[in-house]
């Protein structure tokens, strides 16, 4: 009898009564559920998982044990769609992203096994955040936060910000965090559609890339750093401001709502488990997260409730007490399209520049010469390319360098690295914009240079970049080499839609052979631009870059 009693006690230790009810679960071999959560919401989900595990919820008589790790949404997405690089070691069983856009993107890119429907765990509206002292200064100057502040000052009609507005509005990296995706959607919504809107959106992307940050913490730390920007504002979720202010400060960060209305970030839970039992356990945790206890946890971490009706606990003086007005014109489809637009505009450029140094570039133009105006434009354009760019430069004229009619001045490669020695490519290119000169006695070898340059970029094609041949020219070929029909046929045969190289031509002067050049650019979905002044180069570059939004199905553009 004593022996039987001992066995009964030992066996009983393997079972737990659920909430005092009759259901029992085995804790010795639990159903393990791994949940990948976005960085900002992960601490709250970890606490919620601890509470959930204490409930001894069962699946098939086995206790459910949830384990939460902090994972960037982009890494989880790559894992779910089957990428090989930058992925998790194991597929998670549940995923909480910082925007439902990630889940829709995962489904569209091949993660079709994800079940329909998600559980929104928490919400947090986007806010414009800055120091309290700066917020008071903006208020005195009657400057309201608005979405047009994310654009460069030139798009807003001025060269530099005025003293009563931010000198920079930093945006989270849309390729890494949901707040960045939502900001792109708001920017697109503000400018609308059409050619001018595409240029403005392109300017925003280039501007945002220069100041984007990988996470909210570093962005808010930069607001407190007074060593560089004088009037910084960052766009972040409201929760990150709440969390930042847990450390006391004499000049705390405040959250400001944009006047046009904001966008709510949702934090959806989607079941990703392939095993049926684990999927059932993951679903049980998702359902529990909708309950009162879990919702109180996320609100005490600075989030709003999953339905957005209840604010953080406590709200704190730096968080607006009223619920923010959302921007109704931004739909889920708009957010998804914004992510696609960023993915097309943001990748770096692999670009070879062909500079015409034939006798035609020595001709006068607007009180100067074509070559001087063209190179002044190139100096301006060089500033638009970030350090992630790969760039090279050739000059071309008949019999320059060799019988092919071109000479390599800078080899194609990273602009932030030297080709040889110690001088960076960017510095060499900048110097060439001041020193390169035309040859008054040499004809143009435009067609030969275009063909050779196209083949060079095609041969050095980079899958992770936008590949472009940029031709700066007087716009004429003198017929010493390959003829136009031969050039066009060769381009048609060699242009690969799966590895597209875009030809962009900027022609200076009034005697441009527009008909021939338009045919060349049309073959590669490129564009032709005619310019008279150096300042037009910004609009030219933005127009050329904006064609990435429709590439490779763009209509011919001149």
Buried (B, 14 or more C-beta within 10 A) or exposed (E): EEEEEEEEEEEEEEBBEBEEEEEBBBBEEBBEBBBBBBBBBBBBBBBBBEBBBEBBBBBEEBBBBBEBEBBBBBBBBBBBBEEEEEBBEEBBBBBBBBBBBBBBBBBEBEBEEBEEEBBBBBBBBBBBBBBBEBBEBBEEEEBBBBBBBBBBBBBBEEEEBEEEBBBBBBBBBBBBBBBBBBBBBBBBBBBEEEEBBBBBBBBBBBBBBEBBBBBBBEBBBBBBEEEEBEBBBBBBBBBBBBBBBEEEEEEBBBBBBBEBBBBBBBBBBBBBBEEEBBBBBBBBBBEBBBEEEBBBBBBEBBBBBBEBEBBBBEBBEBBBEEBBEBBEEBEEEBBBBBBEBBBBBBBBBBBBBBBBBBBBBBBEBEEEBBBBBBBBBBBBBBEBBBEBBBBBBBBBBBBBBEEBBBBBBBBBBBBBEBBEEEEBBBEBBBEBBEEBEBBEEBBBBBBBBBBBBBBBBBEBBBEEBBBBBBBBBBBBBBBBBBEBEEBBEBBEEBBEEEEBBBBBBBBBBEEBBBEBBBBBBBBBBBBBBBBEEBEBBBBBBBBBBBBBBEBEEBEEBE
